Structures are given as structure tokens and as C-alpha cells.
Amino acid sequence: MVAYHDLYGCRVDQWQKAADDWVDLARRSSSAAEDIRAQGKKPLDDHWADATGKTAGKRLEDLADRLEAGGDIMKGVAMVLDALAHSMGYAQRTLFHAVELAGERGLRIQDSRAVGAYTGAAPTGPNVPQSVRDAYTKELGSISEVNGLIEEALREASQADSKASVELDKLAATINVANPSQAHNEILVEASHVEFEILRADIPVGKDPHLVRAWWDGLTPQQQKDLMRADPVTIADLKGLPPEVGRELRGPDGKIDRVEMVRYALDHWDKKDDLDYKSLGNCTNFVSSSLEAGGMKKKVDSWTGLMGDNTWGRQSGIGWDLFDQHAYTSESWARAEGLQNFLLHNAGKEVARSEARPGDVIFYEQVAPGAETAQGETHHAAVVTSVTPDGDIKLTQHTNSFQNVSLDSREHIANKNWGEQRIRIVRPQPDWY
């Protein structure tokens, strides 16, 4: 349990510096792996084909694998430390706010608790003025609110400390992992989930609405914005926040409920789709289903239904997937390029990574030639479900199925497996209703 004075005096900036240092180490490790493959392994393969050359090439590839795996593990460490730094920052700000409220209301902090002028039993009796009774009642309310904030701050700090400690111990035990696939798809994914869990646990779920409002008002505007982007679903479900918070999270124009879109993606990332697009994969079908869950309305041509060029949606078919995919589903529903072009053609806009927010859609465009996907073709789609305070965009997708994983890390794997990719982030803004 983190103590009052430990939290009050902690140097949050030191955890952030540690996270930044680990990011730098991860980049160096990944860069070294790429250099070994490009400047060591490839020349050997090209010019030294005998047994000795192959042995040397294998040693270099093993070294590159270790460096690549190490880079991903270091990224995991950085994610956890970054979440710890921000979580401690939220907790410390809440504690400072409690102390500020105590001072404003004539209270003092004693043994990590707020105390006031009145102690012991309530003043009673016929000779006690009503004003004294009212002051006592008011002071009790203030003490309760301040102590509630102190307890919340210590809870946030303690959960962050505990979760980060457990995950960092796990990461320390992976030092000998030399398999890049294991490091990327298992170790780094788990670290990304822990990062999200630490941030989510900073939100006072289930607490009294008055305490929730006091907690929210104590955060800085930037901290409020960071939490809204990190976990929009949990923030939107809180009782006690100003109405404008919900409007901003869900989308002020009322066209798409971005919270429900994200909720669907997070709840269905590992569930089987009801319509299986075997030849295409289900990535775009999953994104379209998320948009539909957010309330995006169908766009149907009056003559050709959903088979028109500028349509989006699906309708109940006859139960035969192959037929239903063509006759009762638009081209834009399940093809990444079709959905991307449809959204952009109908008032959607491409946004920079720095502007990404939950409810945006990520598209992968094939840049490198000679791959299975045609050069210039958009071939994959995913939903932005979180943006962490350090700006790391988290995506959720089908084919392959992942929940809240880092775009940067998935992009790295895509570039490695398929050649250079162009990432486009599109914000849906329907203009047909």
C-alpha cells in the first residue's frame, strides 16, 4: 500500500524519464537487428553460399532475432513504466486537490486524514445554537469529501504500483527469450494490456457521483483529455461527470456513438463473426460491425440497393454466406479499400497520428512492390480503441484477432512481413443522414 507521504513527495518525472530511456533502448535494439540482417546476413547469403557461410549467416540471424525480441521486451517495459508514471501523476494530482480543498474549508491534515475544529460527539442539547449544529454538519461533509479523495488517490497509486511491479517481474524473467514472434505476439501484447489495465484502474468506477465529480474537477484539463482518450468506455459510464464529457466522447454531431463503437470492438475482438468472409478475412467486416454498433446508418441506392458503387451496409440474406456477401452486403462492408474509399467519399477525413482518437479507423496500404497484395492496395482495417497519454495508438482487430495492441508494434511486424506499409487513419463523419 502506497503511503500518503510517499505519494505526496514522489518524483513522477523520474518514472517518465525511465520510460523514455527504455523506449530509446528498444529502438537501438531493433535498429541493431535490422542492421545485422541488412549488412551482415544478406551479404553472406548473396556472396558466401558454402557451409561456412551458411553457419555464419545462421549465427547472425540468431543474434538479430535476440536483438529484435529484446527490443519488443524493452518496449513492454517502457509501456508499463509509462502507465505507472501517468497513474502516479493522476493519483498525486488527486491528493493535492484533496489538500487544497482541506485548506479552503478550514480543515487540516493530521495522520494522513482530514480533521476539523469539531471533535468527538455532535454538539447537542437545547443550549447549542443552530448555527453551531449547521457548522458541524457542514464540516463533517467536507471531511468526508476530502478523506474520500485521499483514499481514492492512495488506491490509484497502490494499484499502479502493484500491477506494474508484477508485470515488470514477469518481463525481467523473459531476458533469454530469443523468438521474435513470442516476444511480439505474447510478451509485448500482455504488457500492452497491463498498461491499459493500470490506466483503467485510475478511474473511480462505482464510487459516489459527488466523489467522482470532485475527482474529475481536481485533474488538469490535459489529464482529463488523456483519460478520455485512454478509456472512453469506462469514462462514459461514470456517474457524476459533466454532461459535456459524454457528448465529447460519443461524438457531438450525434451521427456515430464512438463509445458504443469502441465498446463493440473491445467486447467482440475474439468472437466469431456471424458472416464469414473466408476469402477476404474478417478485418473490415469487424470494423463495419463496430460502426454499425455505433449507430452508423446504411447507405442504400434506390435502384441497386447495397450493390451500388456508393453504398454501405448489410441486410438479412438467405443464410448462404457466399450469396449473401454479394447480394445483401455492400462492397464497402467487407473490403478494406472499399470501406476506406467510401468513408473518405462521404465526408470522412484522414487525420494525423497525433490527432487520432478512439472511434477512428486504421487502414493499411501496401507500398512495397512484389508482395501478395498489389502495390497501392489498401488491404487491412482496424478500430482505434485507445490512445494512451504518451500518444501510443491502440488498435483492436480481427484477422488476426488482437485487442488494444500498439499500432507502432503491429506496423513494424507488417513492414517486416509484407514490406513497407502506409498507415492511414480515417475519421468517419457520415453526411447521408
ZAZA-494994 format. One record per residue (C-alpha): residue number from 1; y, x, z. Coordinates in Angstrom, 2 decimals, decimal comma, m for minus. Each point is the difference from the previous one (the first is absolute). Layout:
(NUM (Y X Z))
...
//
This chain:
(1 (0,00 0,00 0,00))
(2 (3,37 1,42 m1,01))
(3 (2,37 0,09 2,98))
(4 (3,60 m1,25 0,03))
(5 (1,61 3,42 0,37))
(6 (m2,29 1,59 m2,62))
(7 (1,05 m2,58 m2,58))
(8 (3,67 0,08 0,96))
(9 (0,24 3,76 m0,41))
(10 (m2,45 0,59 m2,87))
(11 (1,14 1,89 m3,11))
(12 (m1,05 m2,35 m2,78))
(13 (1,46 2,36 m2,58))
(14 (m2,62 2,62 0,87))
(15 (m2,84 m2,29 m1,07))
(16 (1,85 m0,73 m3,22))
(17 (0,45 3,71 m0,62))
(18 (m3,72 0,54 0,59))
(19 (m0,82 m2,76 m2,50))
(20 (2,30 1,58 m2,60))
(21 (m1,62 3,41 0,58))
(22 (m3,47 m1,46 m0,59))
(23 (1,20 m1,65 m3,21))
(24 (1,19 3,40 m1,19))
(25 (m3,34 1,59 0,89))
(26 (m1,87 m2,75 m1,85))
(27 (2,06 0,56 m3,13))
(28 (m0,62 3,73 0,11))
(29 (m3,73 m0,52 0,42))
(30 (m0,19 m2,47 m2,90))
(31 (2,14 2,27 m2,18))
(32 (m2,25 2,96 0,75))
(33 (m3,06 m2,05 m1,04))
(34 (1,65 m0,87 m3,31))
(35 (0,99 3,63 m0,61))
(36 (m3,55 1,23 0,63))
(37 (m1,42 m2,49 m2,47))
(38 (2,65 0,62 m2,65))
(39 (0,42 3,77 0,30))
(40 (m3,41 1,02 1,32))
(41 (m2,79 m2,43 m0,78))
(42 (1,16 m1,05 m3,49))
(43 (0,46 3,55 m1,36))
(44 (m3,45 0,92 1,32))
(45 (m1,56 m3,02 m1,67))
(46 (1,78 0,79 m3,25))
(47 (m0,68 3,75 m0,17))
(48 (m2,87 0,92 2,30))
(49 (m3,01 m2,14 m0,79))
(50 (m2,84 2,15 1,38))
(51 (m1,72 m0,46 3,37))
(52 (2,48 2,23 1,83))
(53 (2,94 m1,97 m1,36))
(54 (m1,61 m3,29 0,96))
(55 (m0,68 1,25 3,52))
(56 (3,60 1,13 0,36))
(57 (1,22 m3,31 m1,40))
(58 (m2,11 m1,93 2,48))
(59 (1,47 2,00 2,90))
(60 (3,50 m0,72 m1,23))
(61 (m0,75 m3,71 m0,41))
(62 (m1,44 m0,14 3,53))
(63 (3,18 1,64 1,32))
(64 (2,16 m2,43 m1,96))
(65 (m1,99 m2,93 1,38))
(66 (0,53 1,22 3,56))
(67 (3,72 0,38 m0,57))
(68 (0,25 m3,43 m1,61))
(69 (m1,98 m1,63 2,82))
(70 (2,09 1,88 2,53))
(71 (3,18 m1,24 m1,65))
(72 (m1,12 m3,62 0,37))
(73 (m1,00 0,53 3,63))
(74 (3,42 1,54 0,67))
(75 (1,63 m3,04 m1,63))
(76 (m1,96 m2,11 2,47))
(77 (1,35 2,04 2,90))
(78 (3,53 m0,43 m1,36))
(79 (m0,45 m3,79 m0,30))
(80 (m1,11 m0,29 3,62))
(81 (2,78 2,23 1,30))
(82 (2,59 m1,87 m2,05))
(83 (m1,17 m3,33 1,41))
(84 (0,04 1,50 3,51))
(85 (3,56 1,25 m0,47))
(86 (1,30 m3,36 m1,22))
(87 (m1,96 m1,96 2,59))
(88 (1,39 2,14 2,81))
(89 (3,44 m0,47 m1,54))
(90 (m0,34 m3,80 0,12))
(91 (m1,32 0,14 3,58))
(92 (2,77 2,33 1,15))
(93 (2,66 m2,16 m1,63))
(94 (m1,42 m3,06 1,81))
(95 (0,08 1,90 3,30))
(96 (3,59 1,09 m0,59))
(97 (0,92 m3,60 m0,80))
(98 (m1,54 m1,14 3,29))
(99 (2,05 2,56 1,92))
(100 (3,15 m1,06 m1,85))
(101 (m0,63 m3,66 0,86))
(102 (m0,60 0,93 3,63))
(103 (3,39 1,74 0,16))
(104 (1,79 m2,92 m1,67))
(105 (m1,49 m2,45 2,50))
(106 (0,63 1,99 3,15))
(107 (m3,60 1,09 0,50))
(108 (m1,35 3,46 0,70))
(109 (m3,25 1,71 m0,89))
(110 (m2,07 1,00 3,01))
(111 (m3,57 1,35 m0,24))
(112 (m0,07 m0,94 m3,71))
(113 (0,92 m3,63 0,73))
(114 (3,20 m2,00 m0,03))
(115 (1,30 m1,13 3,37))
(116 (3,13 m1,92 1,01))
(117 (2,23 m0,85 2,92))
(118 (m2,28 m2,71 1,33))
(119 (m3,26 1,10 1,61))
(120 (m2,68 m1,80 1,89))
(121 (m0,29 m3,77 0,12))
(122 (2,38 m2,36 m1,78))
(123 (3,13 m0,87 1,99))
(124 (m0,57 m3,48 1,39))
(125 (1,39 m2,30 2,64))
(126 (2,88 m2,46 0,23))
(127 (2,57 2,75 0,58))
(128 (m0,84 1,96 m3,20))
(129 (2,66 m0,75 m2,65))
(130 (m1,22 m1,31 m3,34))
(131 (1,74 2,91 m1,71))
(132 (m2,25 2,44 1,91))
(133 (m3,10 m1,95 m1,00))
(134 (1,12 m0,03 m3,64))
(135 (0,70 3,74 0,09))
(136 (m3,45 0,62 1,45))
(137 (m1,68 m2,07 m2,71))
(138 (2,01 1,72 m2,73))
(139 (m0,83 3,42 1,38))
(140 (m3,71 m0,81 0,12))
(141 (0,14 m0,95 m3,67))
(142 (1,75 3,25 m0,90))
(143 (m2,48 2,06 2,01))
(144 (m2,89 m1,75 m1,73))
(145 (1,46 0,65 m3,47))
(146 (0,76 3,67 0,66))
(147 (m3,39 0,66 1,57))
(148 (m1,68 m1,82 m2,87))
(149 (1,69 2,39 m2,43))
(150 (m0,99 3,03 2,12))
(151 (m3,61 m1,17 0,04))
(152 (0,09 m0,57 m3,76))
(153 (1,43 3,47 m0,63))
(154 (m2,68 1,66 2,12))
(155 (m2,72 m2,08 m1,67))
(156 (1,16 1,08 m3,47))
(157 (0,17 3,65 1,00))
(158 (m3,37 m0,05 1,71))
(159 (m1,81 m1,65 m2,91))
(160 (1,52 2,47 m2,44))
(161 (m0,96 2,94 2,18))
(162 (m3,57 m1,29 0,43))
(163 (m0,67 m0,91 m3,65))
(164 (1,55 3,22 m1,31))
(165 (m1,94 2,14 2,46))
(166 (m3,34 m1,54 m0,98))
(167 (0,66 0,34 m3,73))
(168 (1,32 3,57 0,25))
(169 (m3,17 0,97 1,89))
(170 (m2,05 m1,53 m2,83))
(171 (1,99 1,87 m2,63))
(172 (m0,43 3,26 1,90))
(173 (m3,77 m0,46 m0,24))
(174 (0,15 m0,16 m3,83))
(175 (1,13 3,60 m0,40))
(176 (m3,18 0,99 m1,85))
(177 (0,00 m2,91 m2,48))
(178 (m0,07 1,49 m3,50))
(179 (m0,59 m3,17 m2,02))
(180 (3,28 m1,23 m1,54))
(181 (m1,40 m3,48 m0,58))
(182 (m0,97 m0,38 3,66))
(183 (3,36 1,35 1,14))
(184 (1,93 m2,31 m2,31))
(185 (m1,98 m3,24 0,08))
(186 (m1,15 0,07 3,62))
(187 (2,01 2,32 2,24))
(188 (3,43 m0,54 m1,55))
(189 (m0,55 m3,75 m0,37))
(190 (m0,88 m0,28 3,70))
(191 (3,08 2,01 0,97))
(192 (2,13 m2,32 m2,15))
(193 (m1,46 m3,01 1,81))
(194 (0,66 1,56 3,41))
(195 (3,58 0,71 m1,06))
(196 (0,42 m3,69 m0,82))
(197 (m1,69 m1,09 3,26))
(198 (2,35 2,16 2,06))
(199 (3,04 m1,55 m1,67))
(200 (m1,41 m3,54 0,24))
(201 (m0,62 0,42 3,74))
(202 (3,73 0,67 0,47))
(203 (0,62 m3,70 m0,64))
(204 (m0,08 m2,26 3,11))
(205 (m2,50 m2,52 m1,33))
(206 (m0,55 m3,03 2,24))
(207 (2,89 0,81 2,34))
(208 (2,63 m2,46 1,22))
(209 (2,50 m0,79 m2,79))
(210 (2,93 1,00 2,24))
(211 (m1,57 3,43 0,56))
(212 (m0,70 0,31 m3,72))
(213 (3,65 m0,70 m0,79))
(214 (1,20 2,50 2,62))
(215 (m2,41 2,60 m1,43))
(216 (1,21 m0,64 m3,55))
(217 (3,68 0,13 0,93))
(218 (m0,55 3,35 1,71))
(219 (m1,31 1,68 m3,15))
(220 (2,37 1,69 m2,41))
(221 (0,55 m1,70 m3,39))
(222 (m2,04 2,76 m1,64))
(223 (m2,88 m0,46 2,44))
(224 (0,03 m3,74 m0,68))
(225 (m0,12 0,64 m3,74))
(226 (m2,79 2,55 0,40))
(227 (m2,22 m2,39 1,95))
(228 (0,65 m2,85 m2,43))
(229 (m1,25 2,18 m2,84))
(230 (m2,85 1,57 1,95))
(231 (m1,58 m3,27 1,13))
(232 (1,71 m3,07 m1,47))
(233 (m2,83 m2,39 0,91))
(234 (0,04 0,76 3,73))
(235 (3,81 m0,01 0,17))
(236 (0,17 m3,32 m1,87))
(237 (m2,46 m1,59 2,44))
(238 (2,02 0,98 3,11))
(239 (1,68 m2,76 1,96))
(240 (3,56 0,67 1,09))
(241 (1,50 1,95 m2,90))
(242 (3,16 m1,11 m1,82))
(243 (m0,77 m2,36 m2,93))
(244 (1,56 2,41 m2,49))
(245 (m2,77 2,51 0,72))
(246 (m2,63 m2,42 m1,30))
(247 (2,08 m0,87 m3,05))
(248 (0,45 3,65 m0,88))
(249 (m3,72 0,74 0,44))
(250 (m1,21 m2,97 m2,00))
(251 (2,57 0,27 m2,78))
(252 (3,44 m1,60 0,12))
(253 (m0,36 m1,74 m3,38))
(254 (m3,05 m2,00 1,09))
(255 (m1,86 0,74 m3,24))
(256 (m2,79 2,10 1,56))
(257 (m0,91 0,22 3,67))
(258 (m0,49 3,75 0,22))
(259 (m1,50 m0,24 3,49))
(260 (m2,77 m2,35 m1,17))
(261 (m0,59 2,19 m3,05))
(262 (m0,52 3,03 2,24))
(263 (m2,06 m2,00 2,50))
(264 (m2,38 m1,06 m2,78))
(265 (m0,39 3,57 m1,23))
(266 (m0,70 1,36 3,49))
(267 (m2,47 m2,82 0,76))
(268 (m1,89 0,15 m3,31))
(269 (m0,06 3,69 m0,91))
(270 (m3,75 0,24 0,70))
(271 (m1,00 m3,53 m1,04))
(272 (m1,69 m0,88 m3,29))
(273 (2,21 m1,68 m2,58))
(274 (m0,95 m3,55 m0,93))
(275 (0,31 0,89 m3,70))
(276 (m1,61 3,29 m0,96))
(277 (1,62 1,99 m2,82))
(278 (m2,83 2,48 m0,46))
(279 (1,36 1,55 m3,20))
(280 (3,51 0,46 1,40))
(281 (m0,56 0,62 3,67))
(282 (1,64 m2,29 2,51))
(283 (3,13 1,94 0,87))
(284 (2,46 m2,22 m1,89))
(285 (m1,89 m3,19 0,80))
(286 (0,46 0,97 3,67))
(287 (3,74 0,59 m0,46))
(288 (0,41 m3,33 m1,84))
(289 (m1,91 m1,76 2,77))
(290 (2,39 1,57 2,52))
(291 (3,00 m1,22 m2,02))
(292 (m1,55 m3,46 m0,14))
(293 (m0,52 0,06 3,80))
(294 (3,69 0,84 0,30))
(295 (0,87 m3,14 m1,92))
(296 (0,74 1,36 m3,48))
(297 (m0,33 m2,99 m2,33))
(298 (m1,95 m0,09 m3,24))
(299 (1,82 0,43 m3,28))
(300 (m1,77 m2,10 m2,60))
(301 (0,82 m0,42 m3,70))
(302 (0,43 m3,64 m1,00))
(303 (m2,16 0,52 m3,12))
(304 (m2,49 2,74 0,80))
(305 (m0,30 m0,37 3,75))
(306 (m0,85 3,30 1,66))
(307 (m1,04 1,59 m3,29))
(308 (3,63 0,52 m1,08))
(309 (1,65 3,41 m0,16))
(310 (2,47 m0,56 2,84))
(311 (m2,13 m1,81 2,57))
(312 (m1,44 0,73 3,40))
(313 (m2,58 m1,77 2,14))
(314 (m3,51 m1,32 0,09))
(315 (m1,54 m3,44 0,19))
(316 (m3,32 m1,45 1,03))
(317 (m2,51 0,63 m2,75))
(318 (m3,57 m1,04 m0,66))
(319 (m1,58 2,63 2,27))
(320 (m0,97 2,43 m2,77))
(321 (2,00 3,14 0,75))
(322 (0,07 1,40 m3,53))
(323 (1,31 m3,25 m1,48))
(324 (2,36 m0,75 2,90))
(325 (1,60 3,44 m0,30))
(326 (1,12 m0,77 m3,54))
(327 (0,64 m3,74 m0,07))
(328 (1,27 m0,64 3,52))
(329 (1,63 3,30 0,93))
(330 (3,09 1,65 m1,47))
(331 (m0,13 3,48 m1,50))
(332 (2,47 1,09 2,66))
(333 (m2,18 m1,14 2,89))
(334 (m2,65 2,71 m0,10))
(335 (1,31 2,77 m2,27))
(336 (2,31 2,54 1,61))
(337 (2,13 0,53 m3,07))
(338 (0,21 m3,74 m0,60))
(339 (1,20 m0,70 3,56))
(340 (2,46 2,88 m0,04))
(341 (1,56 m1,12 m3,28))
(342 (0,06 m3,65 1,07))
(343 (1,82 0,76 3,24))
(344 (2,54 2,26 m1,68))
(345 (0,56 m2,54 m2,78))
(346 (0,67 m2,75 2,53))
(347 (2,79 1,51 2,14))
(348 (m2,16 2,45 1,95))
(349 (1,50 3,43 0,40))
(350 (m1,33 3,51 0,39))
(351 (1,15 1,66 3,21))
(352 (0,04 3,60 1,19))
(353 (m2,53 1,11 2,58))
(354 (2,77 0,35 2,55))
(355 (0,75 m3,73 m0,43))
(356 (m3,60 m1,25 0,16))
(357 (m0,81 m2,71 2,51))
(358 (m3,02 m2,16 0,85))
(359 (m0,69 m2,58 m2,69))
(360 (0,82 2,33 m2,89))
(361 (m2,71 0,78 m2,54))
(362 (m1,15 3,51 m0,93))
(363 (m1,17 0,79 m3,54))
(364 (m1,69 3,15 m1,32))
(365 (0,80 1,04 m3,57))
(366 (m2,15 2,60 m1,76))
(367 (2,20 2,93 m1,07))
(368 (m2,57 2,71 m0,71))
(369 (m1,80 m0,14 m3,36))
(370 (m3,73 0,18 m0,50))
(371 (m1,02 m2,23 2,91))
(372 (m2,16 m3,14 m0,08))
(373 (3,21 m2,03 0,23))
(374 (2,26 0,15 m3,03))
(375 (3,12 2,07 0,39))
(376 (2,92 m2,21 0,99))
(377 (m2,18 m2,86 1,25))
(378 (0,53 m1,56 3,42))
(379 (m3,47 m0,25 1,49))
(380 (0,19 m0,62 3,77))
(381 (1,94 m2,18 2,43))
(382 (0,35 m0,24 3,78))
(383 (2,15 m1,74 2,62))
(384 (2,53 1,81 2,19))
(385 (m0,98 m1,19 3,49))
(386 (1,97 2,43 2,18))
(387 (2,68 2,67 m0,18))
(388 (m0,09 2,27 3,03))
(389 (3,22 1,24 1,64))
(390 (m0,35 3,37 m1,73))
(391 (m0,06 m1,76 m3,39))
(392 (m3,75 0,25 m0,67))
(393 (m0,97 m2,96 m2,19))
(394 (m3,28 m1,64 1,00))
(395 (m1,96 m1,95 m2,58))
(396 (m2,89 m2,45 0,19))
(397 (m2,28 m0,51 m2,98))
(398 (m3,33 m0,99 m1,54))
(399 (m2,12 2,19 m2,26))
(400 (m0,33 2,13 1,99))
(401 (0,78 m1,93 3,16))
(402 (2,46 1,59 2,43))
(403 (2,31 m1,42 2,65))
(404 (3,35 1,58 0,93))
(405 (m0,63 3,43 m1,51))
(406 (2,67 2,46 m1,09))
(407 (1,24 m0,31 m3,58))
(408 (0,68 3,75 m0,09))
(409 (m3,59 0,81 0,89))
(410 (m1,51 m2,52 m2,43))
(411 (2,31 1,23 m2,76))
(412 (m1,19 3,55 0,62))
(413 (m3,63 m1,05 m0,48))
(414 (0,86 m2,01 m3,12))
(415 (1,79 3,00 m1,51))
(416 (m2,98 2,19 0,81))
(417 (m2,60 m2,39 m1,42))
(418 (1,81 m1,49 m2,99))
(419 (2,89 2,33 m0,74))
(420 (3,70 m0,59 0,53))
(421 (1,00 m3,52 1,05))
(422 (3,35 m1,77 m0,01))
(423 (0,50 m2,21 3,02))
(424 (2,14 m3,07 m0,52))
(425 (1,03 m2,27 2,87))
(426 (1,00 m3,49 m1,10))
(427 (1,69 m2,67 2,10))
(428 (m1,01 m3,53 m1,11))
(429 (2,99 m2,34 m0,35))
(430 (m1,21 m3,17 m1,76))
(431 (2,61 m1,69 m2,14))
(432 (m2,05 m2,87 m1,45))
(433 (0,34 m2,25 3,06))
//
